[in-house]
Amino acid sequence: MPQVKINVNEKQIQFLNKYQTYGFKDKSSLVRKAIDHFKKELEIKKLKKSAELYSESYRIDSELKELTNSALSEWPE
């Protein structure tokens, strides 16, 4: 697995040193999990922002509302 060198502060070192307490086999697995978690949070924020933009577009675009309603009326129950 590729390696990188990072700098952390003293409190972060203390946290990393407790990796076993948090159920990790080593410090690297703790850091990988934290990165994956942060990445997922960023993706969720991006999706929420996109949904907000679509919602705003729908709210102000009467033609889009009409198109949606016409499609829904033909949708089988």
N, C-alpha and C positions, 0 to 999 in steps of 0.2 A: 504494500500500500504506500502511495506517495506520502512524503512527510513535509511539513512546513514548520517554520520557526515563528512563534508568536511571543509577544510580550504581554504580560498580565501584571496587575498590581497585587499587593500583598494579600488583600482580602480575597481576591480571586484565587490565589494560590492556596489559601487556607480552605476555600470551598473545594477546589480540585482535589486536595489531599484527603478529603472525606468521601472520595468516590465510592468506596465499599459500603459506606453508610447508606448511600442512595441506590445501591443494588447494581453497580457497574463493576466490570471485571478490571478496568484500568481507567486512567485519566482520559486517554484518547477516546474510549467509547462514550464517556460522559460528554466530552466536547462534541463528538459527532452527533450525538442525540440532541444536544442543545442547538447545533447548527440546523439540523433537520426540523426541529420545532420552530425555530425562528423563520426558516424558509417557508414553512407551511403557514405561519401567521401572516407573512407578507403576501402570499398567494391569496389567502382569504380576504385580506384588506383590498387587494386588487379586484377580486370578484365582487365584493360589496360596492366598491366605487363604480364598477361597470354597471351593476344592477341599479344603482342610484341614477346614473346617467340615462339608462334606458327608461327608467321610471319617469324621469323628468321629461324626456322626449315624448313619451306616451301621453303624459299629462297635458302637454301643450299642443300636440299635433292631432287635430280633429280627424284628419284623413286616416291617420294610423288607427285611431279608435274605430272608425267606420270599417276599415279593412279587417280589423280583429273581430269585430262583432259579426260581420258577414261570414267570416270563416267559422266562427263558433256556431252560428245558426245552422250550418251544414254539417257540423260534427255529430257523428252518431252517439246516441246515449247509452 
